[in-house]
Amino acid sequence: MRYHCSSCHLAFDAAEEPGECPRCHVEAGLELQVGVPLAVKLFGALLACVITASVVGGVLGRLVAG
């Protein structure tokens, strides 16, 4: 499993739950690192669609008006 230290921001692999960070030796603040949450992925997709629509609308508006 991959863990992330919230103190020194080191990402490291461990077979079981580690007792401390290998770099800074802090015992608290070790978090299991997971992938990007679904809500963040959906927000990114929505943001990409909005930016694309605004760029396409701006280009088409200039072509039609000009």
PDB file of N, CA, C and O in Angstrom:
ATOM      1  N   MET A   1       0.834  -1.179   0.000  1.00  0.00           N
ATOM      2  CA  MET A   1       0.000   0.000   0.000  1.00  0.00           C
ATOM      3  C   MET A   1       0.880   1.243   0.000  1.00  0.00           C
ATOM      4  O   MET A   1       2.014   1.227   0.478  1.00  0.00           O
ATOM      5  N   ARG A   2       0.336   2.302  -0.539  1.00  0.00           N
ATOM      6  CA  ARG A   2       1.088   3.553  -0.626  1.00  0.00           C
ATOM      7  C   ARG A   2       0.574   4.508   0.443  1.00  0.00           C
ATOM      8  O   ARG A   2      -0.630   4.735   0.565  1.00  0.00           O
ATOM      9  N   TYR A   3       1.508   5.064   1.216  1.00  0.00           N
ATOM     10  CA  TYR A   3       1.174   6.007   2.288  1.00  0.00           C
ATOM     11  C   TYR A   3       1.782   7.364   1.986  1.00  0.00           C
ATOM     12  O   TYR A   3       2.740   7.480   1.222  1.00  0.00           O
ATOM     13  N   HIS A   4       1.200   8.397   2.605  1.00  0.00           N
ATOM     14  CA  HIS A   4       1.626   9.779   2.398  1.00  0.00           C
ATOM     15  C   HIS A   4       1.799  10.429   3.758  1.00  0.00           C
ATOM     16  O   HIS A   4       0.889  10.395   4.586  1.00  0.00           O
ATOM     17  N   CYS A   5       2.962  11.019   3.994  1.00  0.00           N
ATOM     18  CA  CYS A   5       3.233  11.703   5.261  1.00  0.00           C
ATOM     19  C   CYS A   5       2.749  13.147   5.146  1.00  0.00           C
ATOM     20  O   CYS A   5       3.140  13.866   4.226  1.00  0.00           O
ATOM     21  N   SER A   6       1.908  13.564   6.070  1.00  0.00           N
ATOM     22  CA  SER A   6       1.379  14.931   6.008  1.00  0.00           C
ATOM     23  C   SER A   6       2.373  15.950   6.548  1.00  0.00           C
ATOM     24  O   SER A   6       2.153  17.153   6.405  1.00  0.00           O
ATOM     25  N   SER A   7       3.446  15.503   7.156  1.00  0.00           N
ATOM     26  CA  SER A   7       4.445  16.419   7.693  1.00  0.00           C
ATOM     27  C   SER A   7       5.484  16.803   6.635  1.00  0.00           C
ATOM     28  O   SER A   7       5.707  17.986   6.377  1.00  0.00           O
ATOM     29  N   CYS A   8       6.119  15.790   6.025  1.00  0.00           N
ATOM     30  CA  CYS A   8       7.175  16.088   5.042  1.00  0.00           C
ATOM     31  C   CYS A   8       6.739  15.804   3.609  1.00  0.00           C
ATOM     32  O   CYS A   8       7.511  16.020   2.675  1.00  0.00           O
ATOM     33  N   HIS A   9       5.501  15.318   3.421  1.00  0.00           N
ATOM     34  CA  HIS A   9       4.893  15.071   2.110  1.00  0.00           C
ATOM     35  C   HIS A   9       5.594  13.968   1.324  1.00  0.00           C
ATOM     36  O   HIS A   9       5.585  13.984   0.093  1.00  0.00           O
ATOM     37  N   LEU A  10       6.192  13.023   2.014  1.00  0.00           N
ATOM     38  CA  LEU A  10       6.834  11.889   1.363  1.00  0.00           C
ATOM     39  C   LEU A  10       5.788  10.821   1.073  1.00  0.00           C
ATOM     40  O   LEU A  10       4.986  10.485   1.945  1.00  0.00           O
ATOM     41  N   ALA A  11       5.790  10.290  -0.134  1.00  0.00           N
ATOM     42  CA  ALA A  11       4.930   9.165  -0.482  1.00  0.00           C
ATOM     43  C   ALA A  11       5.802   7.920  -0.508  1.00  0.00           C
ATOM     44  O   ALA A  11       6.822   7.890  -1.196  1.00  0.00           O
ATOM     45  N   PHE A  12       5.406   6.886   0.242  1.00  0.00           N
ATOM     46  CA  PHE A  12       6.219   5.674   0.326  1.00  0.00           C
ATOM     47  C   PHE A  12       5.322   4.451   0.389  1.00  0.00           C
ATOM     48  O   PHE A  12       4.148   4.544   0.749  1.00  0.00           O
ATOM     49  N   ASP A  13       5.890   3.296   0.030  1.00  0.00           N
ATOM     50  CA  ASP A  13       5.173   2.031   0.043  1.00  0.00           C
ATOM     51  C   ASP A  13       5.470   1.282   1.331  1.00  0.00           C
ATOM     52  O   ASP A  13       6.590   1.316   1.840  1.00  0.00           O
ATOM     53  N   ALA A  14       4.445   0.602   1.856  1.00  0.00           N
ATOM     54  CA  ALA A  14       4.603  -0.227   3.043  1.00  0.00           C
ATOM     55  C   ALA A  14       3.647  -1.402   2.931  1.00  0.00           C
ATOM     56  O   ALA A  14       2.519  -1.247   2.462  1.00  0.00           O
ATOM     57  N   ALA A  15       4.094  -2.583   3.362  1.00  0.00           N
ATOM     58  CA  ALA A  15       3.273  -3.788   3.278  1.00  0.00           C
ATOM     59  C   ALA A  15       2.117  -3.733   4.276  1.00  0.00           C
ATOM     60  O   ALA A  15       1.012  -4.182   3.973  1.00  0.00           O
ATOM     61  N   GLU A  16       2.365  -3.194   5.441  1.00  0.00           N
ATOM     62  CA  GLU A  16       1.325  -3.031   6.456  1.00  0.00           C
ATOM     63  C   GLU A  16       1.385  -1.603   6.970  1.00  0.00           C
ATOM     64  O   GLU A  16       2.239  -0.827   6.540  1.00  0.00           O
ATOM     65  N   GLU A  17       0.496  -1.248   7.878  1.00  0.00           N
ATOM     66  CA  GLU A  17       0.455   0.133   8.364  1.00  0.00           C
ATOM     67  C   GLU A  17       1.779   0.489   9.047  1.00  0.00           C
ATOM     68  O   GLU A  17       2.173  -0.161  10.015  1.00  0.00           O
ATOM     69  N   PRO A  18       2.459   1.514   8.546  1.00  0.00           N
ATOM     70  CA  PRO A  18       3.774   1.856   9.105  1.00  0.00           C
ATOM     71  C   PRO A  18       3.641   2.547  10.459  1.00  0.00           C
ATOM     72  O   PRO A  18       2.624   3.175  10.752  1.00  0.00           O
ATOM     73  N   GLY A  19       4.672   2.424  11.271  1.00  0.00           N
ATOM     74  CA  GLY A  19       4.680   3.071  12.574  1.00  0.00           C
ATOM     75  C   GLY A  19       5.130   4.518  12.495  1.00  0.00           C
ATOM     76  O   GLY A  19       4.711   5.352  13.297  1.00  0.00           O
ATOM     77  N   GLU A  20       5.988   4.813  11.522  1.00  0.00           N
ATOM     78  CA  GLU A  20       6.506   6.185  11.380  1.00  0.00           C
ATOM     79  C   GLU A  20       6.961   6.411   9.954  1.00  0.00           C
ATOM     80  O   GLU A  20       7.137   5.472   9.178  1.00  0.00           O
ATOM     81  N   CYS A  21       7.146   7.674   9.629  1.00  0.00           N
ATOM     82  CA  CYS A  21       7.634   8.072   8.306  1.00  0.00           C
ATOM     83  C   CYS A  21       9.117   7.733   8.201  1.00  0.00           C
ATOM     84  O   CYS A  21       9.868   8.006   9.137  1.00  0.00           O
ATOM     85  N   PRO A  22       9.562   7.145   7.085  1.00  0.00           N
ATOM     86  CA  PRO A  22      10.983   6.820   6.959  1.00  0.00           C
ATOM     87  C   PRO A  22      11.896   8.040   6.863  1.00  0.00           C
ATOM     88  O   PRO A  22      13.078   7.949   7.196  1.00  0.00           O
ATOM     89  N   ARG A  23      11.366   9.188   6.410  1.00  0.00           N
ATOM     90  CA  ARG A  23      12.213  10.372   6.256  1.00  0.00           C
ATOM     91  C   ARG A  23      12.276  11.216   7.532  1.00  0.00           C
ATOM     92  O   ARG A  23      13.362  11.511   8.029  1.00  0.00           O
ATOM     93  N   CYS A  24      11.114  11.601   8.060  1.00  0.00           N
ATOM     94  CA  CYS A  24      11.104  12.538   9.185  1.00  0.00           C
ATOM     95  C   CYS A  24      10.782  11.863  10.517  1.00  0.00           C
ATOM     96  O   CYS A  24      10.830  12.515  11.561  1.00  0.00           O
ATOM     97  N   HIS A  25      10.454  10.573  10.500  1.00  0.00           N
ATOM     98  CA  HIS A  25      10.199   9.764  11.695  1.00  0.00           C
ATOM     99  C   HIS A  25       9.036  10.277  12.550  1.00  0.00           C
ATOM    100  O   HIS A  25       9.037  10.106  13.769  1.00  0.00           O
ATOM    101  N   VAL A  26       8.052  10.901  11.914  1.00  0.00           N
ATOM    102  CA  VAL A  26       6.850  11.346  12.610  1.00  0.00           C
ATOM    103  C   VAL A  26       5.884  10.167  12.664  1.00  0.00           C
ATOM    104  O   VAL A  26       5.708   9.459  11.673  1.00  0.00           O
ATOM    105  N   GLU A  27       5.266   9.960  13.810  1.00  0.00           N
ATOM    106  CA  GLU A  27       4.355   8.825  13.949  1.00  0.00           C
ATOM    107  C   GLU A  27       2.917   9.177  13.576  1.00  0.00           C
ATOM    108  O   GLU A  27       2.166   8.308  13.132  1.00  0.00           O
ATOM    109  N   ALA A  28       2.527  10.426  13.749  1.00  0.00           N
ATOM    110  CA  ALA A  28       1.158  10.846  13.442  1.00  0.00           C
ATOM    111  C   ALA A  28       1.124  11.491  12.061  1.00  0.00           C
ATOM    112  O   ALA A  28       2.120  12.054  11.608  1.00  0.00           O
ATOM    113  N   GLY A  29      -0.015  11.408  11.398  1.00  0.00           N
ATOM    114  CA  GLY A  29      -0.191  12.079  10.118  1.00  0.00           C
ATOM    115  C   GLY A  29       0.133  11.225   8.915  1.00  0.00           C
ATOM    116  O   GLY A  29       0.316  11.762   7.823  1.00  0.00           O
ATOM    117  N   LEU A  30       0.213   9.910   9.072  1.00  0.00           N
ATOM    118  CA  LEU A  30       0.426   9.032   7.930  1.00  0.00           C
ATOM    119  C   LEU A  30      -0.929   8.640   7.370  1.00  0.00           C
ATOM    120  O   LEU A  30      -1.762   8.072   8.078  1.00  0.00           O
ATOM    121  N   GLU A  31      -1.148   8.943   6.097  1.00  0.00           N
ATOM    122  CA  GLU A  31      -2.446   8.716   5.473  1.00  0.00           C
ATOM    123  C   GLU A  31      -2.296   7.760   4.300  1.00  0.00           C
ATOM    124  O   GLU A  31      -1.323   7.826   3.549  1.00  0.00           O
ATOM    125  N   LEU A  32      -3.269   6.875   4.154  1.00  0.00           N
ATOM    126  CA  LEU A  32      -3.300   5.973   3.020  1.00  0.00           C
ATOM    127  C   LEU A  32      -3.588   6.778   1.768  1.00  0.00           C
ATOM    128  O   LEU A  32      -4.577   7.508   1.714  1.00  0.00           O
ATOM    129  N   GLN A  33      -2.737   6.653   0.762  1.00  0.00           N
ATOM    130  CA  GLN A  33      -2.884   7.444  -0.456  1.00  0.00           C
ATOM    131  C   GLN A  33      -3.793   6.697  -1.419  1.00  0.00           C
ATOM    132  O   GLN A  33      -3.535   5.544  -1.765  1.00  0.00           O
ATOM    133  N   VAL A  34      -4.849   7.359  -1.846  1.00  0.00           N
ATOM    134  CA  VAL A  34      -5.806   6.768  -2.781  1.00  0.00           C
ATOM    135  C   VAL A  34      -5.836   7.616  -4.050  1.00  0.00           C
ATOM    136  O   VAL A  34      -5.207   8.672  -4.110  1.00  0.00           O
ATOM    137  N   GLY A  35      -6.558   7.158  -5.049  1.00  0.00           N
ATOM    138  CA  GLY A  35      -6.651   7.891  -6.311  1.00  0.00           C
ATOM    139  C   GLY A  35      -7.489   9.147  -6.180  1.00  0.00           C
ATOM    140  O   GLY A  35      -7.917   9.526  -5.090  1.00  0.00           O
ATOM    141  N   VAL A  36      -7.709   9.776  -7.310  1.00  0.00           N
ATOM    142  CA  VAL A  36      -8.490  11.013  -7.351  1.00  0.00           C
ATOM    143  C   VAL A  36      -9.960  10.673  -7.105  1.00  0.00           C
ATOM    144  O   VAL A  36     -10.491   9.773  -7.755  1.00  0.00           O
ATOM    145  N   PRO A  37     -10.627  11.365  -6.188  1.00  0.00           N
ATOM    146  CA  PRO A  37     -12.044  11.090  -5.924  1.00  0.00           C
ATOM    147  C   PRO A  37     -12.922  11.388  -7.141  1.00  0.00           C
ATOM    148  O   PRO A  37     -12.566  12.206  -7.989  1.00  0.00           O
ATOM    149  N   LEU A  38     -14.065  10.718  -7.213  1.00  0.00           N
ATOM    150  CA  LEU A  38     -14.977  10.871  -8.336  1.00  0.00           C
ATOM    151  C   LEU A  38     -15.492  12.302  -8.462  1.00  0.00           C
ATOM    152  O   LEU A  38     -15.644  12.810  -9.573  1.00  0.00           O
ATOM    153  N   ALA A  39     -15.758  12.952  -7.338  1.00  0.00           N
ATOM    154  CA  ALA A  39     -16.264  14.323  -7.381  1.00  0.00           C
ATOM    155  C   ALA A  39     -15.253  15.269  -8.033  1.00  0.00           C
ATOM    156  O   ALA A  39     -15.644  16.181  -8.762  1.00  0.00           O
ATOM    157  N   VAL A  40     -13.983  15.063  -7.784  1.00  0.00           N
ATOM    158  CA  VAL A  40     -12.944  15.914  -8.377  1.00  0.00           C
ATOM    159  C   VAL A  40     -12.845  15.646  -9.875  1.00  0.00           C
ATOM    160  O   VAL A  40     -12.658  16.574 -10.661  1.00  0.00           O
ATOM    161  N   LYS A  41     -12.972  14.374 -10.273  1.00  0.00           N
ATOM    162  CA  LYS A  41     -12.946  14.044 -11.702  1.00  0.00           C
ATOM    163  C   LYS A  41     -14.128  14.678 -12.433  1.00  0.00           C
ATOM    164  O   LYS A  41     -13.968  15.223 -13.525  1.00  0.00           O
ATOM    165  N   LEU A  42     -15.320  14.606 -11.825  1.00  0.00           N
ATOM    166  CA  LEU A  42     -16.502  15.201 -12.452  1.00  0.00           C
ATOM    167  C   LEU A  42     -16.393  16.714 -12.540  1.00  0.00           C
ATOM    168  O   LEU A  42     -16.802  17.305 -13.539  1.00  0.00           O
ATOM    169  N   PHE A  43     -15.847  17.351 -11.507  1.00  0.00           N
ATOM    170  CA  PHE A  43     -15.656  18.799 -11.547  1.00  0.00           C
ATOM    171  C   PHE A  43     -14.662  19.177 -12.643  1.00  0.00           C
ATOM    172  O   PHE A  43     -14.861  20.176 -13.334  1.00  0.00           O
ATOM    173  N   GLY A  44     -13.614  18.409 -12.808  1.00  0.00           N
ATOM    174  CA  GLY A  44     -12.644  18.663 -13.864  1.00  0.00           C
ATOM    175  C   GLY A  44     -13.266  18.528 -15.246  1.00  0.00           C
ATOM    176  O   GLY A  44     -12.983  19.323 -16.142  1.00  0.00           O
ATOM    177  N   ALA A  45     -14.123  17.510 -15.415  1.00  0.00           N
ATOM    178  CA  ALA A  45     -14.801  17.336 -16.700  1.00  0.00           C
ATOM    179  C   ALA A  45     -15.752  18.493 -16.980  1.00  0.00           C
ATOM    180  O   ALA A  45     -15.820  18.985 -18.107  1.00  0.00           O
ATOM    181  N   LEU A  46     -16.484  18.927 -15.963  1.00  0.00           N
ATOM    182  CA  LEU A  46     -17.393  20.065 -16.124  1.00  0.00           C
ATOM    183  C   LEU A  46     -16.613  21.333 -16.467  1.00  0.00           C
ATOM    184  O   LEU A  46     -17.016  22.092 -17.349  1.00  0.00           O
ATOM    185  N   LEU A  47     -15.514  21.559 -15.782  1.00  0.00           N
ATOM    186  CA  LEU A  47     -14.693  22.738 -16.040  1.00  0.00           C
ATOM    187  C   LEU A  47     -14.124  22.708 -17.459  1.00  0.00           C
ATOM    188  O   LEU A  47     -14.081  23.740 -18.129  1.00  0.00           O
ATOM    189  N   ALA A  48     -13.689  21.542 -17.920  1.00  0.00           N
ATOM    190  CA  ALA A  48     -13.171  21.415 -19.286  1.00  0.00           C
ATOM    191  C   ALA A  48     -14.262  21.705 -20.316  1.00  0.00           C
ATOM    192  O   ALA A  48     -14.002  22.349 -21.333  1.00  0.00           O
ATOM    193  N   CYS A  49     -15.486  21.229 -20.056  1.00  0.00           N
ATOM    194  CA  CYS A  49     -16.602  21.495 -20.981  1.00  0.00           C
ATOM    195  C   CYS A  49     -16.940  22.983 -21.033  1.00  0.00           C
ATOM    196  O   CYS A  49     -17.194  23.524 -22.109  1.00  0.00           O
ATOM    197  N   VAL A  50     -16.944  23.640 -19.889  1.00  0.00           N
ATOM    198  CA  VAL A  50     -17.256  25.075 -19.842  1.00  0.00           C
ATOM    199  C   VAL A  50     -16.188  25.881 -20.578  1.00  0.00           C
ATOM    200  O   VAL A  50     -16.516  26.794 -21.335  1.00  0.00           O
ATOM    201  N   ILE A  51     -14.939  25.560 -20.367  1.00  0.00           N
ATOM    202  CA  ILE A  51     -13.857  26.285 -21.050  1.00  0.00           C
ATOM    203  C   ILE A  51     -13.925  26.056 -22.554  1.00  0.00           C
ATOM    204  O   ILE A  51     -13.768  26.993 -23.337  1.00  0.00           O
ATOM    205  N   THR A  52     -14.162  24.801 -22.960  1.00  0.00           N
ATOM    206  CA  THR A  52     -14.267  24.498 -24.391  1.00  0.00           C
ATOM    207  C   THR A  52     -15.441  25.231 -25.014  1.00  0.00           C
ATOM    208  O   THR A  52     -15.304  25.786 -26.104  1.00  0.00           O
ATOM    209  N   ALA A  53     -16.594  25.248 -24.351  1.00  0.00           N
ATOM    210  CA  ALA A  53     -17.768  25.939 -24.886  1.00  0.00           C
ATOM    211  C   ALA A  53     -17.521  27.437 -25.003  1.00  0.00           C
ATOM    212  O   ALA A  53     -17.960  28.057 -25.972  1.00  0.00           O
ATOM    213  N   SER A  54     -16.836  28.025 -24.044  1.00  0.00           N
ATOM    214  CA  SER A  54     -16.583  29.467 -24.116  1.00  0.00           C
ATOM    215  C   SER A  54     -15.604  29.810 -25.234  1.00  0.00           C
ATOM    216  O   SER A  54     -15.761  30.832 -25.902  1.00  0.00           O
ATOM    217  N   VAL A  55     -14.600  28.970 -25.443  1.00  0.00           N
ATOM    218  CA  VAL A  55     -13.638  29.227 -26.524  1.00  0.00           C
ATOM    219  C   VAL A  55     -14.318  29.061 -27.879  1.00  0.00           C
ATOM    220  O   VAL A  55     -14.157  29.904 -28.762  1.00  0.00           O
ATOM    221  N   VAL A  56     -15.079  27.974 -28.047  1.00  0.00           N
ATOM    222  CA  VAL A  56     -15.768  27.741 -29.315  1.00  0.00           C
ATOM    223  C   VAL A  56     -16.798  28.847 -29.574  1.00  0.00           C
ATOM    224  O   VAL A  56     -16.928  29.317 -30.704  1.00  0.00           O
ATOM    225  N   GLY A  57     -17.518  29.256 -28.553  1.00  0.00           N
ATOM    226  CA  GLY A  57     -18.483  30.334 -28.710  1.00  0.00           C
ATOM    227  C   GLY A  57     -17.827  31.646 -29.079  1.00  0.00           C
ATOM    228  O   GLY A  57     -18.360  32.398 -29.895  1.00  0.00           O
ATOM    229  N   GLY A  58     -16.687  31.927 -28.494  1.00  0.00           N
ATOM    230  CA  GLY A  58     -15.967  33.149 -28.830  1.00  0.00           C
ATOM    231  C   GLY A  58     -15.459  33.149 -30.259  1.00  0.00           C
ATOM    232  O   GLY A  58     -15.545  34.163 -30.952  1.00  0.00           O
ATOM    233  N   VAL A  59     -14.931  32.016 -30.704  1.00  0.00           N
ATOM    234  CA  VAL A  59     -14.434  31.928 -32.079  1.00  0.00           C
ATOM    235  C   VAL A  59     -15.582  32.025 -33.072  1.00  0.00           C
ATOM    236  O   VAL A  59     -15.492  32.754 -34.060  1.00  0.00           O
ATOM    237  N   LEU A  60     -16.671  31.286 -32.811  1.00  0.00           N
ATOM    238  CA  LEU A  60     -17.815  31.341 -33.726  1.00  0.00           C
ATOM    239  C   LEU A  60     -18.461  32.725 -33.727  1.00  0.00           C
ATOM    240  O   LEU A  60     -18.930  33.173 -34.773  1.00  0.00           O
ATOM    241  N   GLY A  61     -18.498  33.401 -32.606  1.00  0.00           N
ATOM    242  CA  GLY A  61     -19.046  34.742 -32.549  1.00  0.00           C
ATOM    243  C   GLY A  61     -18.246  35.722 -33.383  1.00  0.00           C
ATOM    244  O   GLY A  61     -18.815  36.600 -34.032  1.00  0.00           O
ATOM    245  N   ARG A  62     -16.941  35.579 -33.370  1.00  0.00           N
ATOM    246  CA  ARG A  62     -16.109  36.473 -34.186  1.00  0.00           C
ATOM    247  C   ARG A  62     -16.236  36.151 -35.668  1.00  0.00           C
ATOM    248  O   ARG A  62     -16.192  37.054 -36.503  1.00  0.00           O
ATOM    249  N   LEU A  63     -16.393  34.881 -35.999  1.00  0.00           N
ATOM    250  CA  LEU A  63     -16.540  34.511 -37.408  1.00  0.00           C
ATOM    251  C   LEU A  63     -17.871  34.987 -37.991  1.00  0.00           C
ATOM    252  O   LEU A  63     -17.925  35.454 -39.129  1.00  0.00           O
ATOM    253  N   VAL A  64     -18.936  34.866 -37.210  1.00  0.00           N
ATOM    254  CA  VAL A  64     -20.260  35.268 -37.686  1.00  0.00           C
ATOM    255  C   VAL A  64     -20.363  36.802 -37.757  1.00  0.00           C
ATOM    256  O   VAL A  64     -20.925  37.345 -38.709  1.00  0.00           O
ATOM    257  N   ALA A  65     -19.829  37.478 -36.769  1.00  0.00           N
ATOM    258  CA  ALA A  65     -19.921  38.936 -36.712  1.00  0.00           C
ATOM    259  C   ALA A  65     -18.989  39.595 -37.726  1.00  0.00           C
ATOM    260  O   ALA A  65     -19.265  40.695 -38.205  1.00  0.00           O
ATOM    261  N   GLY A  66     -17.905  38.933 -38.045  1.00  0.00           N
ATOM    262  CA  GLY A  66     -16.905  39.576 -38.899  1.00  0.00           C
ATOM    263  C   GLY A  66     -17.087  39.265 -40.312  1.00  0.00           C
ATOM    264  O   GLY A  66     -16.319  39.736 -41.152  1.00  0.00           O
TER     265      GLY A  66
END
